[in-house]
Amino acid sequence: MDDHATRLAAALPGVLRTDLTTRTAYTSDASLYRRLPAAVAEPRDAGDLAAVLALAADEGLPVTPRGGGTSIAGNAIGTGIVVDVSRHLDAVRSVDPDARTAVVRPGAVLDDLRAAAGRHGLTFGPDPSSHSRCTLGGMIGNNACGSHSVAWGVTAANVESVRLMLADGRELHARRGTSGDPRVDAELTRLRDAHLGPLRTELGRFSRQVAGYGLHHLLPENGFDVAKALVGAEGTLGFVTEATVRLVAAPKARALAVLGFPDVFAAAAFAPAAVRAGALTVEGMASDLLTALRNQPGRSGAGADLPPGGGWLYCEAGGDTPAAAREAAEEIAERVRAEASGMTAVVVDDPARMRALWWIREAGAGIVTRLPDGGEAWPGWEDSAVPPDRLADYLRDLYGLMREHRLRGVPYGHFGEGCLHLRLDFPLTDAPGVARYRAFMEAAADVVAAHGGTVSGEHGDGRARSELLPTMYSPELLKAFAAFKHLFDPDDRFNPGVITAPEPLDAGLRPGPGRDALPIAPVHALTRDGGSFAAAVHRCVGVGACRDLRAGAMCPSFKATRDEVHSTRGRARVLAELLRGETLPDGWRSDEAKDALDLCLSCKACATDCPVNVDMATYKAEFLHRHYAGRVRPLAHYSMGWLPVWARVATAVPGAGALLARRPVAAVAKRLAGVEPRREMIRFAPRTFRSWFRGRPAAETGRPVVLWPDTFTDHIEPGVGRAAVEVLEALGHRVLVPPGRVCCGLTWHSTGQLGMTRRVLRRTLDVLAPALDAGLPIVGLEPSCTVMLRDEARELLPDDPRAALLGGLVTTLAEVVADHDGPWPFTELDASAVAQVHCHQEAKGTYAPDLAVLERLGVRPDVVGSGCCGLAGNFGFEPGHWDVSQACADRELYPKVRAAADGALILADGFSCRTQIAQGTPRRALHLAEVLRGALPDR
């Protein structure tokens, strides 16, 4: 640890984090840039903030404010102290429905504010696509906008007052008419009066002109509004500790008109017509975005509701009733059609369909990081804007520039305000590629300036575009910007290198030269990434969808800890630094990377929920495989990782299962096995499923299917397998069981023992050869095993065609029952239920067949929506994981199970899920096979 880190750690314990794991997790945001901070601060109040600023001054360190870390311009990273307000300074302090205002802390998440305001029929107008995790402090820093700003204004228009802490710890209360300090007011007045010309003629020309400082708000005709002038400062002037923001009335009902045009240029040309028609949003996208989305796993049918076309506008309308909202949306479509002959349109008022359509647009920031052919696309020129009536012409010129520079990208954006988001396939891995990046950026700045536009439309200038401000602003205005910065931050403590005295736009690029210094030949094929572990890790572009605390399955460890290190993004950043080999020189032996991955539950939610399909479970397995190569592993890797072997031993030795069930023996066994002592011991069955199956009369007729005897079903809960046999036979199937020992290798895979995983899978393929040759369906009961057989096997054995064949033959019991077209042998149960979907099934499969079967059975499931149960195979049994494991279950699973009526069913196909429920609640969960068997007439 360097001297800075040592002193900082001692000075503010509990506030400052100086360990290398944390610092590498904060090396980047959602931008191209990387900076290793000296420390990360997590203040709990204004006193902590003042102490951090004083300490930074003593150490000569700059300070960078950070909220959700979703900055695409690189304004939330720095080499000094990065101050993360999202963990503790996150309160929505009050909502005044009469005044239509709210008071917020800088770390308050936008969706939390909208939820609080929504209880009064209000909302906050600006709504970036990152609304589920972006913070109000970050929105104020960037002057964020979002889709509804065309109707309700940018952030500056919705800020009433700001409390700003300066480097010396003084706090200003800036608002309309004053900064809160007469001396500062006098200096601001002198600054304004010295530059009246450029403030009036160069700034505030159209709504999305957010580049530079908003000094036009200081003009007399704008009320000398210091609060609004501070919006968009990107953390360069001081620290926002609190803000009062304006709220607007939210429509009681909404409808969406999606307008289709021949191409994106036509969509851009008619966007002003949609604004004139009164649309609340006028969002545009090109067909390229839809193509990129449809190339993602499981999303080939996305956008089926879109009208025909090659470019679209999303035009939202509101009303007091659903009928009024729909009528307003239809009127918007008709008014635009009057100007654009040949336009197509779809009007949607069903909330689920609207959400599905909006998801396509909101996920754009992540989706377009990969081009339809899989190539990487990067930000930099992702936030330009022009007056809306110039957008179509600007787009044509920009496409011409892209052709000239041999670059590709997928455009989308806020067309109603002339703002365009575009990521391009800059070849950044070597010096000539970086030179091409600079050349394009400089040329693009000339093009946007020629159209009267701005280099930044809502993301801020940051490190990406501050250097380009002279292209669009006069030397006199740039001089005013520098004076404004000096007035508030004379020693350049806050976020230096941004807006004024800018850093070079091509300095310190995260995907730049040296990115892939550590060579690796991954065990997994990593098919989607061309076999490159580095390309897989760099899928993460930092949009932070894994930081959504309110909904979704991703990322359970972040939801439990609220620690950036334990988010999907934080882990990806640490792994990226490991591959670079500069900050983490120990390579695969890195303890920092091991610590960052430790709380990853390998739930695979990120493989689907992440807009770019980061698969941290696979990356963790690859890392552990190398980290422990030739080394002693944790005890749990030998016990839980080798569970299939120990299960066979325990069930083969008479009385072993009963002996292990005794508490004193179990306590000793857990200690020897390296298992969390608060966990109850797994209880092995006195008779295995295979033994029972061999001892029963074999069915003579029926359609043959192979029932997969996973370790949990065979050795721990054979009742599930017995129930499945009866159900399948009732459906007219003849059930077969593999003649030899088979295993999917799941437990070895999750502990990173990939060599053993591959050996187990090869042996399994040998045993299954007759079934594979015959094309027999292989029915899986344990969802994690099913995913291993369907997906992971072919990634681990890409050169063995039998692995791909196996993946195509594996099915689930629910799929078999749902597809059954013969007589229905089950009675109606008429029951309510709480259903926990296994995280691997949710991520890599579907629960739709299960829901169809349950509906036919008369079961009304309340599906737990929080994702992983928290046990996650070996994870919940390993020491140090208890708190996170329980926190995951406490989010939704435990409360719903405990609140369920006595007669309600508790459903969970995953052995881990059933174990977590049994050990954390008084209830026992059932596998679908057991529910179906209970519905057979003779039961």
QUIRAVEN-V714758 format. One record per residue. RES is the residue in one letter. PSI is psi in whole degrees, 0 to 359 (999 if undefined). OMEGA is omega in whole degrees, 0 to 359 (999 if undefined). Layout:
res = [RES/RES]
psi = [PSI/PSI]
omega = [OMEGA/OMEGA]
This chain:
res = [M/D/D/H/A/T/R/L/A/A/A/L/P/G/V/L/R/T/D/L/T/T/R/T/A/Y/T/S/D/A/S/L/Y/R/R/L/P/A/A/V/A/E/P/R/D/A/G/D/L/A/A/V/L/A/L/A/A/D/E/G/L/P/V/T/P/R/G/G/G/T/S/I/A/G/N/A/I/G/T/G/I/V/V/D/V/S/R/H/L/D/A/V/R/S/V/D/P/D/A/R/T/A/V/V/R/P/G/A/V/L/D/D/L/R/A/A/A/G/R/H/G/L/T/F/G/P/D/P/S/S/H/S/R/C/T/L/G/G/M/I/G/N/N/A/C/G/S/H/S/V/A/W/G/V/T/A/A/N/V/E/S/V/R/L/M/L/A/D/G/R/E/L/H/A/R/R/G/T/S/G/D/P/R/V/D/A/E/L/T/R/L/R/D/A/H/L/G/P/L/R/T/E/L/G/R/F/S/R/Q/V/A/G/Y/G/L/H/H/L/L/P/E/N/G/F/D/V/A/K/A/L/V/G/A/E/G/T/L/G/F/V/T/E/A/T/V/R/L/V/A/A/P/K/A/R/A/L/A/V/L/G/F/P/D/V/F/A/A/A/A/F/A/P/A/A/V/R/A/G/A/L/T/V/E/G/M/A/S/D/L/L/T/A/L/R/N/Q/P/G/R/S/G/A/G/A/D/L/P/P/G/G/G/W/L/Y/C/E/A/G/G/D/T/P/A/A/A/R/E/A/A/E/E/I/A/E/R/V/R/A/E/A/S/G/M/T/A/V/V/V/D/D/P/A/R/M/R/A/L/W/W/I/R/E/A/G/A/G/I/V/T/R/L/P/D/G/G/E/A/W/P/G/W/E/D/S/A/V/P/P/D/R/L/A/D/Y/L/R/D/L/Y/G/L/M/R/E/H/R/L/R/G/V/P/Y/G/H/F/G/E/G/C/L/H/L/R/L/D/F/P/L/T/D/A/P/G/V/A/R/Y/R/A/F/M/E/A/A/A/D/V/V/A/A/H/G/G/T/V/S/G/E/H/G/D/G/R/A/R/S/E/L/L/P/T/M/Y/S/P/E/L/L/K/A/F/A/A/F/K/H/L/F/D/P/D/D/R/F/N/P/G/V/I/T/A/P/E/P/L/D/A/G/L/R/P/G/P/G/R/D/A/L/P/I/A/P/V/H/A/L/T/R/D/G/G/S/F/A/A/A/V/H/R/C/V/G/V/G/A/C/R/D/L/R/A/G/A/M/C/P/S/F/K/A/T/R/D/E/V/H/S/T/R/G/R/A/R/V/L/A/E/L/L/R/G/E/T/L/P/D/G/W/R/S/D/E/A/K/D/A/L/D/L/C/L/S/C/K/A/C/A/T/D/C/P/V/N/V/D/M/A/T/Y/K/A/E/F/L/H/R/H/Y/A/G/R/V/R/P/L/A/H/Y/S/M/G/W/L/P/V/W/A/R/V/A/T/A/V/P/G/A/G/A/L/L/A/R/R/P/V/A/A/V/A/K/R/L/A/G/V/E/P/R/R/E/M/I/R/F/A/P/R/T/F/R/S/W/F/R/G/R/P/A/A/E/T/G/R/P/V/V/L/W/P/D/T/F/T/D/H/I/E/P/G/V/G/R/A/A/V/E/V/L/E/A/L/G/H/R/V/L/V/P/P/G/R/V/C/C/G/L/T/W/H/S/T/G/Q/L/G/M/T/R/R/V/L/R/R/T/L/D/V/L/A/P/A/L/D/A/G/L/P/I/V/G/L/E/P/S/C/T/V/M/L/R/D/E/A/R/E/L/L/P/D/D/P/R/A/A/L/L/G/G/L/V/T/T/L/A/E/V/V/A/D/H/D/G/P/W/P/F/T/E/L/D/A/S/A/V/A/Q/V/H/C/H/Q/E/A/K/G/T/Y/A/P/D/L/A/V/L/E/R/L/G/V/R/P/D/V/V/G/S/G/C/C/G/L/A/G/N/F/G/F/E/P/G/H/W/D/V/S/Q/A/C/A/D/R/E/L/Y/P/K/V/R/A/A/A/D/G/A/L/I/L/A/D/G/F/S/C/R/T/Q/I/A/Q/G/T/P/R/R/A/L/H/L/A/E/V/L/R/G/A/L/P/D/R]
psi = [132/173/317/307/319/312/320/318/323/332/318/69/141/347/313/132/124/4/150/331/311/315/320/331/337/16/338/169/234/19/185/350/155/136/130/116/155/331/163/129/141/76/149/342/180/330/318/319/314/321/320/316/319/318/320/320/318/323/354/33/141/165/133/115/145/135/254/354/27/14/128/348/356/31/11/23/158/167/356/237/118/122/107/111/355/339/324/322/59/16/141/102/323/156/126/99/332/316/348/52/163/149/127/150/161/334/5/131/140/315/330/319/316/324/317/318/327/334/346/15/22/169/168/126/303/136/79/161/343/24/337/349/347/151/159/326/318/322/320/321/321/353/54/159/281/184/329/1/341/333/324/0/161/176/319/323/347/13/126/317/159/134/123/122/126/174/332/6/351/149/126/146/88/139/187/123/345/155/351/358/116/323/316/321/318/318/320/322/317/318/313/312/334/345/34/321/298/329/324/328/336/337/159/26/331/164/325/15/86/0/141/199/147/59/343/340/346/351/147/319/346/10/16/56/94/325/313/328/333/339/134/9/352/35/18/352/328/191/118/119/339/151/147/123/155/142/157/159/129/138/141/332/152/153/159/123/118/120/130/139/163/325/177/333/319/320/317/321/326/6/318/329/322/324/315/332/355/19/143/336/147/80/135/150/157/164/338/323/318/320/316/319/316/343/353/153/129/10/28/337/11/147/20/336/351/143/163/144/176/0/146/153/130/112/109/145/154/165/170/339/159/322/320/321/317/319/319/320/319/324/320/313/318/321/323/321/330/335/339/87/141/357/142/162/149/131/126/132/359/124/321/318/322/318/319/320/317/329/322/313/316/331/0/322/331/318/315/8/348/126/163/330/7/353/152/142/140/154/188/299/48/8/27/160/150/164/136/326/356/359/315/315/319/317/317/316/323/319/322/319/321/317/319/323/7/51/151/153/171/109/147/174/195/76/330/340/11/19/132/130/129/116/144/154/60/132/83/0/351/170/316/324/321/323/321/323/311/317/317/315/317/319/320/324/321/319/313/324/323/335/13/25/195/148/341/127/343/346/353/168/315/211/347/324/357/324/341/356/326/341/329/347/151/159/325/319/322/326/322/320/314/320/321/314/314/327/318/328/71/335/8/47/327/117/57/153/1/133/294/154/57/149/155/140/347/19/135/47/130/314/17/190/138/2/318/51/329/113/149/135/98/153/316/149/332/55/317/344/22/28/11/118/323/316/324/313/321/7/324/116/359/13/345/22/337/354/9/113/345/332/166/168/337/140/121/324/326/319/327/326/334/31/122/324/324/28/162/317/315/317/319/323/319/316/322/321/325/315/328/327/13/301/333/81/353/0/225/346/5/120/332/316/321/317/320/326/348/318/6/122/358/39/344/11/322/334/339/314/331/132/336/12/43/135/79/331/318/318/322/316/318/317/311/324/318/324/321/9/122/16/161/134/168/149/322/333/330/334/294/324/330/27/320/324/311/327/320/320/313/325/347/332/117/131/354/318/317/322/317/340/344/135/312/318/318/320/317/318/319/320/316/329/356/38/143/122/336/352/143/149/139/137/121/146/146/336/130/163/317/317/316/317/320/332/1/157/134/139/138/332/173/163/122/137/151/125/124/117/76/162/318/319/320/316/344/313/69/342/328/316/319/318/319/320/312/320/314/321/325/335/0/19/151/116/130/154/138/140/339/181/131/154/146/345/13/311/327/322/314/340/10/24/71/331/315/322/314/320/317/317/320/316/320/317/324/314/322/359/312/320/321/316/324/350/31/140/141/111/119/143/329/115/322/324/322/317/320/315/323/317/308/327/316/334/328/334/63/338/0/106/340/332/317/322/317/314/325/341/343/136/170/162/318/321/321/314/317/328/358/127/10/195/140/112/2/147/163/136/332/67/151/164/154/125/124/113/131/138/324/325/318/323/318/0/220/148/1/316/323/316/322/318/315/320/319/332/353/24/130/96/138/102/126/127/4/5/222/139/339/341/311/56/235/338/307/346/350/141/142/356/358/311/315/319/314/323/323/315/327/341/316/321/302/311/319/320/316/331/351/144/156/324/358/147/147/119/134/114/338/134/319/316/316/322/315/317/316/324/349/355/169/1/157/131/150/145/153/325/321/324/315/318/321/342/357/142/327/15/999]
omega = [182/185/178/185/180/181/181/181/181/187/183/179/182/177/181/176/183/179/186/177/180/184/179/177/181/183/182/174/176/185/177/198/177/175/178/180/174/180/174/179/176/185/179/180/181/177/176/180/180/179/178/181/179/180/178/179/179/183/182/183/173/181/179/174/180/175/179/179/182/180/180/182/178/180/178/178/179/183/180/178/174/185/182/182/189/187/186/182/193/188/161/193/180/173/178/184/180/178/184/177/174/176/187/168/185/182/178/180/184/181/175/176/181/178/179/179/183/178/179/180/183/175/173/190/180/184/176/180/178/187/182/182/178/184/179/176/178/178/177/179/185/190/185/187/182/190/185/182/177/179/190/173/178/183/181/180/185/177/180/180/181/169/187/176/180/185/180/178/176/180/177/174/186/179/179/177/183/171/186/180/183/180/179/178/180/179/179/179/178/179/180/185/179/185/184/183/181/178/182/187/185/184/174/183/174/195/185/177/184/182/181/178/181/185/179/178/178/182/181/182/177/172/181/185/184/179/181/177/179/179/182/181/173/177/184/185/184/185/177/180/181/177/170/185/180/177/178/178/178/177/179/178/181/172/185/172/176/185/181/181/182/181/184/179/177/177/180/183/184/176/178/178/178/176/179/180/175/180/176/174/172/184/183/173/179/181/179/181/179/178/179/179/183/176/179/182/174/184/183/181/183/177/181/181/181/175/178/177/177/176/187/169/175/184/181/176/179/178/180/179/176/180/179/178/179/179/179/178/179/178/176/180/182/180/177/180/179/179/185/180/181/177/174/183/170/177/186/175/175/185/182/179/177/178/181/179/180/180/180/181/184/180/184/182/178/184/188/171/173/176/182/179/178/180/181/176/191/174/183/175/186/190/181/179/177/171/189/181/177/189/183/179/178/179/180/180/180/176/177/178/177/178/181/182/178/180/178/178/183/183/170/177/184/190/180/177/175/184/185/173/185/173/186/184/176/178/194/189/178/185/177/178/177/177/177/178/180/182/179/183/180/179/180/177/177/182/183/178/179/178/179/187/186/179/182/183/175/184/184/181/176/178/184/191/180/180/184/183/177/178/186/182/181/176/180/180/177/176/177/177/182/179/178/177/184/181/182/187/187/182/177/180/188/172/180/179/181/181/178/184/191/170/176/184/180/180/174/181/180/177/183/182/180/184/188/184/183/182/178/170/187/175/176/180/183/188/183/182/176/179/184/176/179/178/178/180/182/167/182/178/171/182/168/177/179/181/179/182/190/188/173/183/183/348/189/181/175/179/181/187/187/182/180/180/185/169/176/181/180/179/179/179/179/179/178/178/176/181/178/173/181/182/179/188/183/177/184/176/185/174/179/178/178/180/180/182/189/184/172/183/184/183/179/178/182/181/179/186/177/182/180/172/169/182/187/178/178/180/179/179/178/180/181/178/181/183/184/179/179/182/175/181/171/181/183/178/179/180/181/179/179/183/179/180/181/178/178/179/184/181/179/181/181/176/183/181/180/179/180/180/179/188/180/179/180/180/178/181/180/180/180/183/181/183/177/186/180/176/172/182/172/180/181/184/177/178/184/176/181/179/178/184/179/184/181/178/180/177/184/185/177/178/186/171/177/176/183/182/181/184/184/179/185/192/186/180/183/178/177/179/179/179/181/178/181/180/182/178/177/178/177/180/170/188/175/175/181/186/180/180/177/178/179/180/186/187/175/182/184/176/174/178/193/176/178/178/181/179/180/181/179/178/178/179/177/181/184/187/180/180/179/179/182/180/183/174/178/188/178/179/181/187/181/177/179/179/177/183/183/190/188/183/182/175/180/179/186/182/179/184/180/179/178/178/178/181/180/182/183/178/178/178/180/179/178/183/182/181/183/182/178/177/182/188/189/175/179/185/180/184/170/183/166/185/175/179/178/185/179/177/179/184/189/180/180/176/183/178/178/179/179/179/181/178/180/178/184/178/182/186/167/188/177/186/187/176/189/179/180/178/170/177/182/187/185/178/184/178/179/183/187/185/179/179/180/180/178/181/182/182/184/186/182/181/181/180/182/181/183/178/183/182/181/176/171/188/176/179/182/178/178/182/180/179/179/180/181/183/182/180/177/188/175/180/182/169/178/179/180/177/180/178/178/179/175/189/184/181/999]
